[in-house]
Amino acid sequence: MRTTDEGTAAMLTTVDSLPTRPTAGLSGPSASGLLPLARRGDGLVGSVIDSSTSLLAAQSHDIVRFAMGAPAADVTPARLLTSIAAEVWDESSFTYGATEGEPRLIQALVEDSADGPQPVHPERVVITSGGMQGLDIAFKLFVDPGDLVVVESPTYTNGSATALSYGADLLEVPVDADGMDVERLEDAVAGARRTPKVIYTIPNFQNPSGVTLSLSRRRRLLELAHRWGSVILDDDPYGSLRFAGQHIPGFGQLSPHDPLVFSVRTFSKILAPGLRVGWVDADPRLHPLLISAKQAMDTCTNVPNQHLVAEFIRRGELDEHLAMLRREYRSRKQAMTEALADQLGDGIATTDPQGGFFLWVTLRGPNAGIDSRRLFEIALAAGVALIPGTALSPSHRFADAFRLCFASCSPRRTRVGVRRLARALDQARDEAPTRTPAGSAATR
Ligand SMILES: Cc1ncc(COP(=O)(O)O)c(C=O)c1O
C-alpha cells in the first residue's frame, strides 16, 4: 500500500473527473454527430455519487471512505447470507419470477411489518430492483416532458436525475432542520404559476442532509398534495435506522391507502446494496401500469436474491440485524461529530441526524470561501473521500458544503479520516480562496 504522500503525488484526479454524464464509449458530444441519438439523451445527467465508486476503486492509496452511502463491510451479514443462500437456493430460484415479486418475499414483508407502525399490505406491494427502480417507475408513470417536479435542496441527485430523464422541470425547495420548508414550497409553487405533478421527498434522515421532516410539515404536505393533485413520492430507505428521538408517523400512517402517496423502499441500506432488492408501496389500481413498466425494463427482480432476503426475514434475522445497525450507527455518528468538533471546531456547522447515514457539513468562519469541489480534490489526495455539496443539487448549489457518510467506517477509522480532513482544510485555506455563494439551509 502506498503512503498518503506518494498517493498525493500520483493524484491526477480532479472533481471534474467525476462525470455527471457518461464520458466513454458512444455517448457525449462526439457521438451525437455520429449516431442518431434520441433527444432524451439531453436529460441524462448521471450521478456524481455513483461515479465516485469507480473513482475511488481506481485509487491505490489509502482512503477513508466518507463518500458513498453504503453500509460498511464489517456490519454486512455476509457469512449468514451466504449460508442461508446455500440452504434455500434451489431450481425455483434460478428461473424467471413473477414481475410483481416472489410471493414468499411479499409474505415475509407483510408478516414482519404486521406489529409495527406501518404494516405492509400485500396488494400494495411490487418488488423492485432496488430503490432506484421504484423511483424510475414513479417518474415514468407520472411525469411528462415539461411537468413540474418538486425536489428538496439539497437532494439525492440520483432521484432528481431520474425525474430529469423523463423531461421534468425541477423546482428546488430548501431544507432546514425540520426537512423541506413547506411554506417556501407554497411560495415557490405560487411563483411557478403551475402546480407540481410530483413532490419528491426523503422524509427520514434525508440523503444528503440527515434531517427529518417534522410531523406538522408532513401533514401540511399531504394537504397541499391534495389541493394540487400532486403525487408525494415518499423515498424512505433510512426510516428503520432511527437511533435517537421518537418515531414520526410516515405518510402511509397519516393518510392510509392514499392514492397520492407513492412509497419507495429498499433493502440496500438495511441489509446490502449489492442485492438490488427493494419494493414500492402504491395504490393497487396503479399496479397493472407499474407491472407493465417493470416488464418493459427487467421482467422481474433478481429471483435468487428475493429468496435470500425472504428467508433472512422469515428467520427473524432482519429485526436483530436492524437493532445491531442502530446501535452501531449511533456510536459511529457520535464518533464523527466528536472528531469534527475536536478537529474543526468553529470552522464548520453540521446537522444533527437522529438516524440514517449522513451528516451535512457547512464551511464557515476560517473556512468560509473554500469551495468544496476543491476540498474534494485535496481531501482525496490526503486520503479521505467526501461528496461536495454541488453534486447534491441539480443546479449545483452548496459549494460551501459537503456530505459525510458516518455509517461506513468504524469510530477509529473515522477519527483517522477526520484528522486527514482537517489537514485538507488547512491546505485549502492556504490556497487563494475561491469565494463561494452561501446557501446551506440545512445547517441554519
Ligand atoms: C434517498 C435514496 N433513495 C434511493 C436510493 C437508492 O437505493 P438503491 O441502492 O436500493 O437503488 C438511495 C441510495 O443511496 C437513497 O439514498
The ligand as an ORCA input file, in Angstrom:
! r2SCAN-3c Opt
* xyz 0 1
  C     -32.701      8.605     -0.730
  C     -32.324      7.425     -1.539
  N     -33.202      6.900     -2.386
  C     -32.919      5.830     -3.137
  C     -31.673      5.237     -3.074
  C     -31.353      4.105     -3.989
  O     -31.454      2.887     -3.366
  P     -30.963      1.545     -4.095
  O     -29.494      1.455     -3.906
  O     -31.728      0.470     -3.417
  O     -31.354      1.660     -5.537
  C     -30.704      5.751     -2.196
  C     -29.349      5.194     -2.142
  O     -28.404      5.862     -1.798
  C     -31.050      6.864     -1.414
  O     -30.189      7.410     -0.529
*
